[in-house]
Amino acid sequence: MATHAELAARLLRDAAFFFRTVAEQNPVLKDQMEENATVFEQVANMVEADPLGHLPDGE
């Protein structure tokens, strides 16, 4: 059975894949979609590594 954090990380990675697919199909949006994908993957990594972690103030 998956934890909430594992599910969240999987959903974030699926969203990153979606953004990359949109980027491949739409050159006008490519840079923004790639940036979105990268952010979603970074958050997925954070959720997996430290599910209860806190962001520094101002983030």
Sequence and secondary structure as in RCSB ss.txt:
>XXXX:A:sequence
MATHAELAARLLRDAAFFFRTVAEQNPVLKDQMEENATVFEQVANMVEADPLGHLPDGE
>XXXX:A:secstr
   HHHHHHHHHHHHHHHHHHHHHH GGGHHHHHHHHHHHHHHHHHHHH TT    TT 
